Amino acid sequence: MSDENRSPSGGAMAMYVHYCIAPGCKEWGSRGFDRGRGVTDWYCFEHRAHGESSEHKISSKA
Ligand SMILES: [Zn+2]
């Protein structure tokens, strides 16, 4: 009946499970944008332009 069979200790999964951060979007975040300080913004294919438009060009500063 219930599909709440997931383990309560799913905290570690947060490192691997990342969905699009666009408001109201539930799509899988297939595109990640490094914001620095270990923060990554994830966007789906449809919203990845949002990330690209605000991406910090930290990688170009080698
Ligand atoms: Zn999205």
PDB file of the backbone (N, CA, C, O) and the ligand in Angstrom, with CONECT records:
HET     ZN  A 101       1
ATOM      1  N   MET A   1       0.825  -1.210   0.000  1.00  0.00           N
ATOM      2  CA  MET A   1       0.000   0.000   0.000  1.00  0.00           C
ATOM      3  C   MET A   1       0.857   1.257   0.000  1.00  0.00           C
ATOM      4  O   MET A   1       0.665   2.176  -0.797  1.00  0.00           O
ATOM      5  N   SER A   2       1.782   1.260   0.898  1.00  0.00           N
ATOM      6  CA  SER A   2       2.618   2.455   1.011  1.00  0.00           C
ATOM      7  C   SER A   2       3.907   2.324   0.223  1.00  0.00           C
ATOM      8  O   SER A   2       4.498   1.247   0.143  1.00  0.00           O
ATOM      9  N   ASP A   3       4.326   3.411  -0.346  1.00  0.00           N
ATOM     10  CA  ASP A   3       5.614   3.404  -1.033  1.00  0.00           C
ATOM     11  C   ASP A   3       6.645   4.181  -0.212  1.00  0.00           C
ATOM     12  O   ASP A   3       7.636   4.687  -0.739  1.00  0.00           O
ATOM     13  N   GLU A   4       6.380   4.259   1.091  1.00  0.00           N
ATOM     14  CA  GLU A   4       7.289   4.972   1.993  1.00  0.00           C
ATOM     15  C   GLU A   4       8.274   3.986   2.621  1.00  0.00           C
ATOM     16  O   GLU A   4       8.581   4.073   3.810  1.00  0.00           O
ATOM     17  N   ASN A   5       8.755   3.064   1.823  1.00  0.00           N
ATOM     18  CA  ASN A   5       9.647   2.037   2.337  1.00  0.00           C
ATOM     19  C   ASN A   5      11.117   2.471   2.340  1.00  0.00           C
ATOM     20  O   ASN A   5      12.010   1.680   2.645  1.00  0.00           O
ATOM     21  N   ARG A   6      11.341   3.692   2.009  1.00  0.00           N
ATOM     22  CA  ARG A   6      12.720   4.164   1.968  1.00  0.00           C
ATOM     23  C   ARG A   6      13.314   4.241   3.371  1.00  0.00           C
ATOM     24  O   ARG A   6      12.616   4.499   4.352  1.00  0.00           O
ATOM     25  N   SER A   7      14.594   4.014   3.433  1.00  0.00           N
ATOM     26  CA  SER A   7      15.279   4.073   4.717  1.00  0.00           C
ATOM     27  C   SER A   7      15.281   5.505   5.253  1.00  0.00           C
ATOM     28  O   SER A   7      15.501   6.453   4.499  1.00  0.00           O
ATOM     29  N   PRO A   8      15.036   5.660   6.552  1.00  0.00           N
ATOM     30  CA  PRO A   8      15.055   7.003   7.145  1.00  0.00           C
ATOM     31  C   PRO A   8      16.453   7.632   7.127  1.00  0.00           C
ATOM     32  O   PRO A   8      16.600   8.847   7.255  1.00  0.00           O
ATOM     33  N   SER A   9      17.459   6.797   6.969  1.00  0.00           N
ATOM     34  CA  SER A   9      18.827   7.310   6.941  1.00  0.00           C
ATOM     35  C   SER A   9      19.256   7.595   5.507  1.00  0.00           C
ATOM     36  O   SER A   9      20.292   7.115   5.048  1.00  0.00           O
ATOM     37  N   GLY A  10      18.452   8.373   4.816  1.00  0.00           N
ATOM     38  CA  GLY A  10      18.745   8.675   3.417  1.00  0.00           C
ATOM     39  C   GLY A  10      19.518   9.960   3.236  1.00  0.00           C
ATOM     40  O   GLY A  10      19.556  10.519   2.140  1.00  0.00           O
ATOM     41  N   GLY A  11      20.136  10.435   4.307  1.00  0.00           N
ATOM     42  CA  GLY A  11      20.860  11.698   4.216  1.00  0.00           C
ATOM     43  C   GLY A  11      21.985  11.668   3.208  1.00  0.00           C
ATOM     44  O   GLY A  11      22.223  12.651   2.506  1.00  0.00           O
ATOM     45  N   ALA A  12      22.680  10.542   3.134  1.00  0.00           N
ATOM     46  CA  ALA A  12      23.817  10.442   2.227  1.00  0.00           C
ATOM     47  C   ALA A  12      23.390  10.523   0.768  1.00  0.00           C
ATOM     48  O   ALA A  12      24.158  10.932  -0.103  1.00  0.00           O
ATOM     49  N   MET A  13      22.156  10.126   0.528  1.00  0.00           N
ATOM     50  CA  MET A  13      21.671  10.151  -0.843  1.00  0.00           C
ATOM     51  C   MET A  13      21.581  11.563  -1.393  1.00  0.00           C
ATOM     52  O   MET A  13      21.596  11.763  -2.608  1.00  0.00           O
ATOM     53  N   ALA A  14      21.491  12.528  -0.519  1.00  0.00           N
ATOM     54  CA  ALA A  14      21.368  13.911  -0.954  1.00  0.00           C
ATOM     55  C   ALA A  14      22.573  14.342  -1.785  1.00  0.00           C
ATOM     56  O   ALA A  14      22.491  15.288  -2.569  1.00  0.00           O
ATOM     57  N   MET A  15      23.678  13.649  -1.609  1.00  0.00           N
ATOM     58  CA  MET A  15      24.873  13.986  -2.368  1.00  0.00           C
ATOM     59  C   MET A  15      24.751  13.564  -3.820  1.00  0.00           C
ATOM     60  O   MET A  15      25.431  14.102  -4.694  1.00  0.00           O
ATOM     61  N   TYR A  16      23.887  12.605  -4.068  1.00  0.00           N
ATOM     62  CA  TYR A  16      23.785  12.035  -5.408  1.00  0.00           C
ATOM     63  C   TYR A  16      22.455  12.355  -6.077  1.00  0.00           C
ATOM     64  O   TYR A  16      22.338  12.373  -7.302  1.00  0.00           O
ATOM     65  N   VAL A  17      21.453  12.609  -5.233  1.00  0.00           N
ATOM     66  CA  VAL A  17      20.136  12.910  -5.774  1.00  0.00           C
ATOM     67  C   VAL A  17      19.991  14.425  -5.879  1.00  0.00           C
ATOM     68  O   VAL A  17      19.952  15.128  -4.869  1.00  0.00           O
ATOM     69  N   HIS A  18      19.915  14.901  -7.077  1.00  0.00           N
ATOM     70  CA  HIS A  18      19.804  16.335  -7.271  1.00  0.00           C
ATOM     71  C   HIS A  18      18.790  16.634  -8.364  1.00  0.00           C
ATOM     72  O   HIS A  18      18.921  16.196  -9.507  1.00  0.00           O
ATOM     73  N   TYR A  19      17.786  17.389  -7.977  1.00  0.00           N
ATOM     74  CA  TYR A  19      16.765  17.751  -8.935  1.00  0.00           C
ATOM     75  C   TYR A  19      16.916  19.214  -9.318  1.00  0.00           C
ATOM     76  O   TYR A  19      17.580  19.990  -8.631  1.00  0.00           O
ATOM     77  N   CYS A  20      16.298  19.565 -10.408  1.00  0.00           N
ATOM     78  CA  CYS A  20      16.315  20.941 -10.886  1.00  0.00           C
ATOM     79  C   CYS A  20      15.836  21.881  -9.778  1.00  0.00           C
ATOM     80  O   CYS A  20      14.812  21.638  -9.140  1.00  0.00           O
ATOM     81  N   ILE A  21      16.588  22.949  -9.564  1.00  0.00           N
ATOM     82  CA  ILE A  21      16.254  23.884  -8.485  1.00  0.00           C
ATOM     83  C   ILE A  21      15.333  25.002  -8.949  1.00  0.00           C
ATOM     84  O   ILE A  21      14.978  25.881  -8.164  1.00  0.00           O
ATOM     85  N   ALA A  22      14.950  24.973 -10.200  1.00  0.00           N
ATOM     86  CA  ALA A  22      14.011  25.971 -10.691  1.00  0.00           C
ATOM     87  C   ALA A  22      12.699  25.847  -9.927  1.00  0.00           C
ATOM     88  O   ALA A  22      12.196  24.739  -9.740  1.00  0.00           O
ATOM     89  N   PRO A  23      12.138  26.975  -9.482  1.00  0.00           N
ATOM     90  CA  PRO A  23      10.902  26.945  -8.696  1.00  0.00           C
ATOM     91  C   PRO A  23       9.783  26.180  -9.397  1.00  0.00           C
ATOM     92  O   PRO A  23       9.420  26.489 -10.532  1.00  0.00           O
ATOM     93  N   GLY A  24       9.245  25.180  -8.707  1.00  0.00           N
ATOM     94  CA  GLY A  24       8.115  24.434  -9.227  1.00  0.00           C
ATOM     95  C   GLY A  24       8.499  23.321 -10.171  1.00  0.00           C
ATOM     96  O   GLY A  24       7.634  22.579 -10.638  1.00  0.00           O
ATOM     97  N   CYS A  25       9.782  23.191 -10.463  1.00  0.00           N
ATOM     98  CA  CYS A  25      10.222  22.164 -11.401  1.00  0.00           C
ATOM     99  C   CYS A  25      10.611  20.901 -10.648  1.00  0.00           C
ATOM    100  O   CYS A  25      11.319  20.965  -9.643  1.00  0.00           O
ATOM    101  N   LYS A  26      10.151  19.763 -11.127  1.00  0.00           N
ATOM    102  CA  LYS A  26      10.428  18.485 -10.473  1.00  0.00           C
ATOM    103  C   LYS A  26      11.299  17.595 -11.338  1.00  0.00           C
ATOM    104  O   LYS A  26      11.437  16.400 -11.075  1.00  0.00           O
ATOM    105  N   GLU A  27      11.879  18.176 -12.360  1.00  0.00           N
ATOM    106  CA  GLU A  27      12.687  17.376 -13.282  1.00  0.00           C
ATOM    107  C   GLU A  27      14.038  17.067 -12.667  1.00  0.00           C
ATOM    108  O   GLU A  27      14.493  17.731 -11.736  1.00  0.00           O
ATOM    109  N   TRP A  28      14.662  16.044 -13.215  1.00  0.00           N
ATOM    110  CA  TRP A  28      15.989  15.651 -12.765  1.00  0.00           C
ATOM    111  C   TRP A  28      17.011  16.709 -13.193  1.00  0.00           C
ATOM    112  O   TRP A  28      17.023  17.150 -14.342  1.00  0.00           O
ATOM    113  N   GLY A  29      17.870  17.106 -12.245  1.00  0.00           N
ATOM    114  CA  GLY A  29      18.887  18.097 -12.554  1.00  0.00           C
ATOM    115  C   GLY A  29      20.083  17.459 -13.219  1.00  0.00           C
ATOM    116  O   GLY A  29      21.010  16.999 -12.553  1.00  0.00           O
ATOM    117  N   SER A  30      20.057  17.435 -14.509  1.00  0.00           N
ATOM    118  CA  SER A  30      21.125  16.766 -15.255  1.00  0.00           C
ATOM    119  C   SER A  30      22.327  17.675 -15.490  1.00  0.00           C
ATOM    120  O   SER A  30      23.399  17.214 -15.883  1.00  0.00           O
ATOM    121  N   ARG A  31      22.135  18.973 -15.246  1.00  0.00           N
ATOM    122  CA  ARG A  31      23.207  19.916 -15.523  1.00  0.00           C
ATOM    123  C   ARG A  31      23.558  20.646 -14.228  1.00  0.00           C
ATOM    124  O   ARG A  31      22.708  21.304 -13.629  1.00  0.00           O
ATOM    125  N   GLY A  32      24.819  20.525 -13.800  1.00  0.00           N
ATOM    126  CA  GLY A  32      25.241  21.156 -12.566  1.00  0.00           C
ATOM    127  C   GLY A  32      26.126  22.355 -12.831  1.00  0.00           C
ATOM    128  O   GLY A  32      26.957  22.349 -13.739  1.00  0.00           O
ATOM    129  N   PHE A  33      25.930  23.401 -12.006  1.00  0.00           N
ATOM    130  CA  PHE A  33      26.732  24.604 -12.136  1.00  0.00           C
ATOM    131  C   PHE A  33      27.442  24.866 -10.820  1.00  0.00           C
ATOM    132  O   PHE A  33      26.819  25.025  -9.770  1.00  0.00           O
ATOM    133  N   ASP A  34      28.731  24.904 -10.905  1.00  0.00           N
ATOM    134  CA  ASP A  34      29.529  25.101  -9.694  1.00  0.00           C
ATOM    135  C   ASP A  34      29.462  26.556  -9.256  1.00  0.00           C
ATOM    136  O   ASP A  34      29.872  27.459  -9.985  1.00  0.00           O
ATOM    137  N   ARG A  35      28.938  26.768  -8.054  1.00  0.00           N
ATOM    138  CA  ARG A  35      28.823  28.127  -7.510  1.00  0.00           C
ATOM    139  C   ARG A  35      29.962  28.456  -6.561  1.00  0.00           C
ATOM    140  O   ARG A  35      30.017  29.546  -5.992  1.00  0.00           O
ATOM    141  N   GLY A  36      30.864  27.511  -6.397  1.00  0.00           N
ATOM    142  CA  GLY A  36      31.972  27.721  -5.484  1.00  0.00           C
ATOM    143  C   GLY A  36      31.598  27.320  -4.065  1.00  0.00           C
ATOM    144  O   GLY A  36      30.423  27.118  -3.758  1.00  0.00           O
ATOM    145  N   ARG A  37      32.604  27.205  -3.200  1.00  0.00           N
ATOM    146  CA  ARG A  37      32.398  26.828  -1.796  1.00  0.00           C
ATOM    147  C   ARG A  37      31.624  25.517  -1.675  1.00  0.00           C
ATOM    148  O   ARG A  37      30.887  25.320  -0.708  1.00  0.00           O
ATOM    149  N   GLY A  38      31.781  24.636  -2.632  1.00  0.00           N
ATOM    150  CA  GLY A  38      31.136  23.330  -2.576  1.00  0.00           C
ATOM    151  C   GLY A  38      29.662  23.349  -2.909  1.00  0.00           C
ATOM    152  O   GLY A  38      28.968  22.348  -2.729  1.00  0.00           O
ATOM    153  N   VAL A  39      29.178  24.473  -3.390  1.00  0.00           N
ATOM    154  CA  VAL A  39      27.765  24.580  -3.721  1.00  0.00           C
ATOM    155  C   VAL A  39      27.574  24.359  -5.216  1.00  0.00           C
ATOM    156  O   VAL A  39      28.252  24.965  -6.046  1.00  0.00           O
ATOM    157  N   THR A  40      26.641  23.483  -5.534  1.00  0.00           N
ATOM    158  CA  THR A  40      26.332  23.223  -6.932  1.00  0.00           C
ATOM    159  C   THR A  40      24.843  23.415  -7.173  1.00  0.00           C
ATOM    160  O   THR A  40      24.011  22.833  -6.477  1.00  0.00           O
ATOM    161  N   ASP A  41      24.519  24.222  -8.147  1.00  0.00           N
ATOM    162  CA  ASP A  41      23.123  24.399  -8.535  1.00  0.00           C
ATOM    163  C   ASP A  41      22.820  23.442  -9.673  1.00  0.00           C
ATOM    164  O   ASP A  41      23.565  23.365 -10.650  1.00  0.00           O
ATOM    165  N   TRP A  42      21.729  22.720  -9.539  1.00  0.00           N
ATOM    166  CA  TRP A  42      21.361  21.735 -10.546  1.00  0.00           C
ATOM    167  C   TRP A  42      20.126  22.180 -11.307  1.00  0.00           C
ATOM    168  O   TRP A  42      19.152  22.659 -10.727  1.00  0.00           O
ATOM    169  N   TYR A  43      20.191  22.012 -12.600  1.00  0.00           N
ATOM    170  CA  TYR A  43      19.051  22.346 -13.446  1.00  0.00           C
ATOM    171  C   TYR A  43      18.772  21.199 -14.414  1.00  0.00           C
ATOM    172  O   TYR A  43      19.671  20.451 -14.798  1.00  0.00           O
ATOM    173  N   CYS A  44      17.525  21.085 -14.788  1.00  0.00           N
ATOM    174  CA  CYS A  44      17.175  20.107 -15.797  1.00  0.00           C
ATOM    175  C   CYS A  44      17.536  20.663 -17.172  1.00  0.00           C
ATOM    176  O   CYS A  44      17.959  21.812 -17.300  1.00  0.00           O
ATOM    177  N   PHE A  45      17.368  19.850 -18.172  1.00  0.00           N
ATOM    178  CA  PHE A  45      17.715  20.260 -19.533  1.00  0.00           C
ATOM    179  C   PHE A  45      16.951  21.522 -19.930  1.00  0.00           C
ATOM    180  O   PHE A  45      17.480  22.409 -20.599  1.00  0.00           O
ATOM    181  N   GLU A  46      15.710  21.575 -19.504  1.00  0.00           N
ATOM    182  CA  GLU A  46      14.846  22.685 -19.900  1.00  0.00           C
ATOM    183  C   GLU A  46      15.260  23.995 -19.244  1.00  0.00           C
ATOM    184  O   GLU A  46      15.119  25.064 -19.838  1.00  0.00           O
ATOM    185  N   HIS A  47      15.769  23.912 -18.027  1.00  0.00           N
ATOM    186  CA  HIS A  47      16.093  25.112 -17.256  1.00  0.00           C
ATOM    187  C   HIS A  47      17.583  25.413 -17.177  1.00  0.00           C
ATOM    188  O   HIS A  47      17.992  26.345 -16.486  1.00  0.00           O
ATOM    189  N   ARG A  48      18.378  24.651 -17.863  1.00  0.00           N
ATOM    190  CA  ARG A  48      19.822  24.831 -17.731  1.00  0.00           C
ATOM    191  C   ARG A  48      20.282  26.220 -18.185  1.00  0.00           C
ATOM    192  O   ARG A  48      21.322  26.712 -17.747  1.00  0.00           O
ATOM    193  N   ALA A  49      19.505  26.834 -19.056  1.00  0.00           N
ATOM    194  CA  ALA A  49      19.829  28.187 -19.504  1.00  0.00           C
ATOM    195  C   ALA A  49      19.819  29.167 -18.335  1.00  0.00           C
ATOM    196  O   ALA A  49      20.536  30.168 -18.339  1.00  0.00           O
ATOM    197  N   HIS A  50      18.990  28.861 -17.331  1.00  0.00           N
ATOM    198  CA  HIS A  50      18.931  29.711 -16.138  1.00  0.00           C
ATOM    199  C   HIS A  50      20.275  29.682 -15.418  1.00  0.00           C
ATOM    200  O   HIS A  50      20.763  30.705 -14.938  1.00  0.00           O
ATOM    201  N   GLY A  51      20.854  28.502 -15.355  1.00  0.00           N
ATOM    202  CA  GLY A  51      22.130  28.368 -14.682  1.00  0.00           C
ATOM    203  C   GLY A  51      23.256  28.990 -15.479  1.00  0.00           C
ATOM    204  O   GLY A  51      24.151  29.627 -14.923  1.00  0.00           O
ATOM    205  N   GLU A  52      23.206  28.804 -16.762  1.00  0.00           N
ATOM    206  CA  GLU A  52      24.257  29.341 -17.618  1.00  0.00           C
ATOM    207  C   GLU A  52      24.276  30.856 -17.590  1.00  0.00           C
ATOM    208  O   GLU A  52      25.339  31.472 -17.668  1.00  0.00           O
ATOM    209  N   SER A  53      23.107  31.453 -17.479  1.00  0.00           N
ATOM    210  CA  SER A  53      23.019  32.908 -17.515  1.00  0.00           C
ATOM    211  C   SER A  53      23.587  33.546 -16.255  1.00  0.00           C
ATOM    212  O   SER A  53      23.951  34.722 -16.252  1.00  0.00           O
ATOM    213  N   SER A  54      23.660  32.750 -15.176  1.00  0.00           N
ATOM    214  CA  SER A  54      24.137  33.304 -13.909  1.00  0.00           C
ATOM    215  C   SER A  54      25.361  32.554 -13.385  1.00  0.00           C
ATOM    216  O   SER A  54      25.729  32.675 -12.217  1.00  0.00           O
ATOM    217  N   GLU A  55      25.971  31.794 -14.256  1.00  0.00           N
ATOM    218  CA  GLU A  55      27.106  30.981 -13.833  1.00  0.00           C
ATOM    219  C   GLU A  55      28.321  31.834 -13.521  1.00  0.00           C
ATOM    220  O   GLU A  55      28.675  32.754 -14.259  1.00  0.00           O
ATOM    221  N   HIS A  56      28.935  31.507 -12.425  1.00  0.00           N
ATOM    222  CA  HIS A  56      30.172  32.194 -12.066  1.00  0.00           C
ATOM    223  C   HIS A  56      31.335  31.570 -12.841  1.00  0.00           C
ATOM    224  O   HIS A  56      31.551  30.359 -12.805  1.00  0.00           O
ATOM    225  N   LYS A  57      32.039  32.391 -13.508  1.00  0.00           N
ATOM    226  CA  LYS A  57      33.112  31.880 -14.358  1.00  0.00           C
ATOM    227  C   LYS A  57      34.371  31.644 -13.547  1.00  0.00           C
ATOM    228  O   LYS A  57      35.423  32.221 -13.820  1.00  0.00           O
ATOM    229  N   ILE A  58      34.248  30.792 -12.552  1.00  0.00           N
ATOM    230  CA  ILE A  58      35.385  30.558 -11.667  1.00  0.00           C
ATOM    231  C   ILE A  58      36.425  29.656 -12.329  1.00  0.00           C
ATOM    232  O   ILE A  58      37.608  29.709 -11.994  1.00  0.00           O
ATOM    233  N   SER A  59      35.974  28.828 -13.269  1.00  0.00           N
ATOM    234  CA  SER A  59      36.874  27.867 -13.894  1.00  0.00           C
ATOM    235  C   SER A  59      37.835  28.551 -14.874  1.00  0.00           C
ATOM    236  O   SER A  59      38.884  28.003 -15.213  1.00  0.00           O
ATOM    237  N   SER A  60      37.467  29.743 -15.319  1.00  0.00           N
ATOM    238  CA  SER A  60      38.309  30.439 -16.279  1.00  0.00           C
ATOM    239  C   SER A  60      39.457  31.164 -15.571  1.00  0.00           C
ATOM    240  O   SER A  60      40.339  31.750 -16.198  1.00  0.00           O
ATOM    241  N   LYS A  61      39.404  31.095 -14.229  1.00  0.00           N
ATOM    242  CA  LYS A  61      40.414  31.797 -13.444  1.00  0.00           C
ATOM    243  C   LYS A  61      41.404  30.788 -12.861  1.00  0.00           C
ATOM    244  O   LYS A  61      41.565  30.669 -11.646  1.00  0.00           O
ATOM    245  N   ALA A  62      42.052  30.077 -13.760  1.00  0.00           N
ATOM    246  CA  ALA A  62      42.978  29.031 -13.337  1.00  0.00           C
ATOM    247  C   ALA A  62      44.222  29.675 -12.755  1.00  0.00           C
ATOM    248  O   ALA A  62      45.141  28.972 -12.334  1.00  0.00           O
TER     249      ALA A  62
HETATM  250 ZN    ZN A 101      13.813  22.439 -14.460  1.00  0.00          ZN2+
END
